[in-house]
Amino acid sequence: MRPFSWENATILVTGGTGSFGRRFVDTVLREQRPRKIIVFSRDELKQHEMRQHFPDGPGSPMRYFIGDVRDADRLRRAFTGVDLVVHAAALKQVPACEYNPFEAVQTNIQGAKNIVDAAIDVGVPRIVALSTDKAVAPVNLYGATKLVAEKIVVQGNSYSSPGGPRFSCVRYGNVVGSRGSVIPLFEAQKPSGVISMTDARMTRFWITLEQGVRLVMTAAERMHGGEVFIPKLPSMRITDLAEVLAPGCEVRMIGIRPGEKIHETLISEDETRQTLDVGDMYVIQPMFPWWESERWSGGTPLPEGFRYSSDVNDRWLAGPELLRMIEDSAGAYARH
């Protein structure tokens, strides 16, 4: 692929009014000189609120498109002239997806298909889609739809002509302090002196919003097309989080919720065979004939039986480091 330059690039972000989208837009505007940044989302109120921070008046690179990834025609219109699509739109709340399965399929799966089709039809050179550790051996509908979305995006390369659009994914863990996470729950419960916990054995990968944005930017710059990029992340024990956020509080066990895992996995043992350690991250390469000319030349293959799971990590967050990560992320959310 030709090298990617942010200078004078036109970038479109689906789900651009979400936490990731706002932080991504802020970072690109501060550090780069894009020609245009298009926020594509279906909520006009959130677009209005975002416009107060990132105006789209004369001289501004900002543009706001009302649209839904379920609408293929609208995507094709929005993608015209775009150099990079960052696909962040999704239904991602596990209970909501369980209760509304057809809606999750329409947005997360059909939406991914529409992204691929529109990019090929219009000729967008690069597409980076956001995925999740819940897509690995999924036990809930959200994870299952994101697994299918990953496959659709990676396999989208087989539909593209030589020199045409290229599609890649990034896959990462829980974002610290994001909507629906356990941090706001613990903070709300703390004044009562009692906090609820599903299972004391639970571990999770943790990533900050800033790290997520940097991973996507790195993927956009380094992608060949077809990869899944995995960051190297620390793990966190739920009991350590409770100790940091609500010291001295009674812990009441309520049992694991439907669709939850005790531990999360970012790279399964089966994926290890086509995964490279490239220093700052892992790259899962696809095993298909169309990929051979794009194969990465650097990196170190992972050892047989390697599994990148939150319970067998070599780096753990606890104590002051865990608290500092929470506080830094809270400040970032307050600013955006």
C-alpha positions in Angstrom: 0.0 0.0 0.0 1.0 3.6 -0.5 2.2 5.3 2.8 -0.6 7.1 4.6 -0.3 10.8 5.5 -2.6 12.6 7.8 -1.7 15.9 6.1 -4.6 17.0 3.9 -6.4 13.6 4.5 -10.2 13.3 4.6 -11.2 11.1 7.5 -14.6 9.8 8.3 -15.5 8.3 11.8 -18.6 6.2 12.1 -20.1 6.5 15.6 -18.0 9.7 15.8 -20.0 11.2 18.7 -19.1 8.4 21.1 -16.3 8.5 23.6 -13.7 7.1 21.2 -14.8 9.4 18.3 -14.6 12.6 20.3 -11.1 11.7 21.6 -10.0 10.6 18.2 -11.2 13.9 16.6 -9.5 16.0 19.3 -6.2 14.2 18.9 -6.2 14.4 15.1 -7.1 18.1 15.1 -4.4 18.9 17.7 -1.6 16.9 16.2 -2.3 16.7 12.4 -3.5 18.9 9.6 -6.3 17.0 7.9 -8.3 18.5 5.1 -11.6 17.2 6.6 -12.9 15.1 9.5 -16.4 13.8 9.0 -18.4 12.7 12.0 -21.0 10.2 10.9 -23.6 9.2 13.5 -27.4 8.9 13.9 -27.9 11.1 17.0 -28.5 14.8 16.1 -28.4 15.9 19.8 -24.9 14.4 20.3 -23.8 16.0 17.1 -25.1 19.3 18.3 -23.2 18.9 21.6 -20.0 17.9 19.9 -20.3 20.8 17.5 -19.9 23.1 20.5 -16.4 21.7 21.1 -15.5 21.2 17.5 -17.3 23.8 15.4 -17.9 23.2 11.7 -17.9 26.9 10.6 -15.9 28.6 7.9 -12.3 27.5 7.9 -12.9 24.4 10.0 -12.2 20.9 8.8 -15.1 19.5 10.7 -18.2 18.1 9.0 -21.2 16.4 10.6 -23.3 13.8 8.7 -26.5 12.4 10.2 -26.7 8.7 9.1 -26.9 5.1 10.2 -24.4 2.3 9.2 -27.5 0.3 8.4 -28.2 2.6 5.5 -25.8 1.6 2.7 -26.9 4.4 0.4 -26.1 7.0 3.0 -22.7 5.5 3.6 -21.8 5.6 -0.1 -22.7 9.3 -0.2 -20.7 10.0 2.9 -17.7 8.0 1.8 -17.2 10.0 -1.4 -13.7 11.5 -1.4 -12.7 9.9 1.9 -9.1 8.7 2.4 -9.6 6.8 5.7 -12.7 5.4 7.4 -12.5 4.6 11.2 -15.5 2.4 11.9 -16.4 2.8 15.6 -20.2 2.6 15.4 -21.7 -0.3 17.3 -24.3 -1.5 19.7 -22.0 -2.5 22.6 -23.9 -2.8 25.9 -24.0 -6.5 26.6 -27.5 -6.6 28.3 -29.0 -4.4 25.6 -27.7 -6.7 22.8 -29.0 -9.7 24.7 -32.5 -8.2 24.9 -32.5 -6.8 21.4 -30.6 -9.4 19.4 -32.0 -8.4 15.9 -31.0 -4.8 16.5 -27.4 -5.8 17.4 -27.2 -7.9 14.3 -28.5 -5.1 12.1 -26.0 -2.6 13.4 -22.9 -4.7 14.2 -23.1 -7.2 11.4 -25.1 -5.7 8.6 -23.4 -2.4 9.4 -20.0 -3.9 8.9 -21.1 -5.4 5.5 -22.4 -2.0 4.5 -19.1 -0.4 5.4 -17.2 -2.9 3.2 -19.6 -2.6 0.3 -19.6 1.2 0.4 -15.8 1.5 0.7 -15.3 -0.8 -2.3 -18.1 0.9 -4.4 -16.7 4.4 -3.8 -12.9 3.5 -3.5 -11.9 4.5 0.0 -8.3 3.4 0.3 -8.1 2.5 4.0 -10.7 1.2 6.5 -9.9 0.5 10.2 -12.7 -1.2 12.2 -12.8 -1.3 16.1 -13.4 -4.7 17.7 -13.2 -6.1 21.2 -11.8 -8.9 23.3 -15.4 -10.2 23.7 -15.2 -11.3 20.0 -12.7 -14.1 21.0 -14.7 -17.3 21.9 -17.8 -15.2 22.5 -20.4 -16.1 25.2 -22.7 -13.2 24.6 -24.5 -11.8 21.5 -22.4 -8.6 21.5 -19.2 -10.6 21.2 -20.7 -12.9 18.6 -21.7 -10.0 16.4 -18.3 -8.4 16.7 -16.7 -11.7 15.8 -18.7 -11.8 12.6 -18.0 -8.1 12.0 -14.2 -8.8 12.3 -14.5 -11.7 9.7 -16.5 -9.5 7.4 -14.0 -6.7 7.5 -10.9 -9.0 7.1 -12.6 -10.9 4.3 -13.6 -7.6 2.7 -10.1 -7.6 1.3 -10.9 -10.6 -0.9 -13.6 -8.5 -2.7 -11.3 -5.6 -3.3 -9.3 -5.3 -6.5 -5.5 -5.1 -6.5 -4.6 -1.6 -5.4 -8.2 -1.1 -4.2 -9.5 -0.5 -0.6 -7.8 -2.3 2.3 -9.5 -3.3 5.5 -8.1 -4.0 8.9 -9.3 -4.3 12.5 -8.0 -3.3 16.0 -9.1 -5.5 18.9 -8.7 -4.3 22.5 -10.1 -4.7 26.0 -12.2 -2.7 28.4 -11.8 1.1 28.2 -11.2 2.5 31.7 -14.3 4.4 33.0 -16.3 4.0 29.8 -20.1 4.2 29.9 -21.5 1.1 31.6 -18.2 0.1 33.2 -17.8 -1.0 36.9 -16.0 2.2 37.9 -19.1 4.5 37.9 -21.0 1.7 39.7 -18.5 1.3 42.5 -18.3 5.1 42.9 -22.1 5.4 43.1 -22.3 2.6 45.7 -19.4 3.7 47.9 -21.3 6.2 50.1 -23.6 3.4 51.2 -20.6 1.4 52.5 -21.6 -1.6 50.4 -20.5 -2.4 46.9 -21.7 -5.3 44.7 -19.3 -7.6 42.9 -20.2 -10.4 40.4 -17.3 -12.8 41.0 -14.0 -12.2 43.0 -12.0 -14.2 40.4 -12.8 -11.8 37.6 -10.0 -10.2 35.6 -10.0 -7.8 32.7 -7.7 -6.2 30.2 -7.7 -2.5 30.6 -6.9 0.3 28.1 -7.3 4.0 28.3 -9.2 6.1 25.7 -5.9 7.7 24.7 -4.3 4.2 24.1 -7.2 3.2 22.0 -6.9 6.3 19.8 -3.1 5.7 19.4 -3.7 2.1 18.4 -6.1 3.1 15.7 -3.8 5.8 14.4 -0.9 3.3 14.3 -3.1 0.7 12.5 -4.1 3.3 9.9 -0.4 4.2 9.2 1.0 0.6 9.3 -1.8 -1.6 7.9 -1.3 -3.8 4.8 -4.9 -4.8 4.8 -6.3 -8.0 6.5 -4.6 -7.7 9.9 -6.1 -7.6 13.4 -4.0 -5.4 15.6 -3.8 -6.3 19.3 -2.2 -3.9 21.8 -0.1 -5.1 24.7 -2.2 -4.3 27.7 -2.1 -4.8 31.5 -4.7 -6.9 33.4 -6.7 -5.8 36.4 -8.3 -7.9 39.2 -11.8 -6.8 40.2 -10.8 -7.2 43.8 -7.9 -4.8 43.4 -10.2 -2.3 41.7 -12.6 -2.5 44.6 -9.8 -2.0 47.1 -8.6 1.1 45.3 -12.0 2.7 44.6 -13.9 1.7 47.8 -11.5 0.9 50.6 -13.2 -0.4 53.7 -16.5 -1.1 52.0 -18.3 -4.3 52.5 -18.3 -6.4 49.3 -21.6 -8.2 48.4 -21.3 -11.0 45.9 -24.3 -11.1 43.4 -23.1 -13.7 41.0 -21.9 -13.5 37.4 -24.4 -11.9 35.0 -25.6 -13.5 31.7 -23.1 -13.1 29.0 -20.1 -12.4 31.2 -16.8 -14.3 31.4 -14.5 -14.7 34.4 -11.5 -13.8 32.2 -11.2 -12.2 28.7 -9.0 -13.3 25.9 -7.4 -11.1 23.2 -5.6 -13.8 21.2 -6.8 -17.4 21.3 -4.4 -20.4 21.0 -5.7 -21.1 17.5 -4.9 -17.5 16.4 -1.4 -17.8 17.8 -0.2 -19.7 14.6 -0.7 -16.6 12.4 0.3 -13.9 15.0 3.5 -11.9 15.2 4.9 -9.9 18.0 6.0 -6.7 16.4 7.3 -5.0 19.6 4.6 -2.6 20.7 1.7 -4.8 19.7 0.7 -8.1 18.2 -0.5 -8.5 14.6 -2.8 -11.4 13.6 -2.3 -12.1 9.9 -5.0 -13.9 7.8 -4.4 -17.2 6.3 -5.7 -16.8 2.7 -4.1 -16.9 -0.7 -4.9 -13.2 -1.4 -2.8 -12.2 1.6 0.6 -13.6 0.6 1.8 -10.5 -1.2 0.9 -8.4 1.9 2.5 -10.6 4.5 4.5 -8.7 7.2 8.3 -9.3 6.8 9.2 -8.3 10.4 8.1 -9.5 13.8 8.5 -12.6 15.9 6.2 -15.6 15.7 4.5 -16.5 19.0 5.4 -19.8 20.8 3.2 -22.8 20.4 0.3 -22.8 22.9 0.5 -19.1 23.6 -2.8 -17.6 24.8 -3.2 -13.9 25.5 -5.7 -14.0 28.3 -6.4 -11.5 31.1 -5.7 -14.2 33.8 -2.2 -15.2 32.5 -0.8 -11.7 31.7 2.7 -10.7 32.7 1.6 -7.2 33.7 -0.9 -6.3 36.3 -2.5 -3.0 37.5 -2.9 -2.6 41.3 -2.5 0.0 44.0 -1.2 3.5 43.1 -0.7 2.6 39.4 -4.3 1.4 39.1 -5.6 4.5 40.8 -3.5 6.8 38.7 -4.8 5.2 35.5 -8.4 5.7 36.7 -7.8 9.3 37.7 -6.0 10.2 34.4 -8.9 8.6 32.4 -11.5 10.5 34.4 -9.8 13.7 33.6 -9.7 12.8 30.0 -13.5 12.1 29.9 -14.2 15.3 31.7 -12.3 17.3 29.0 -14.1 15.5 26.2 
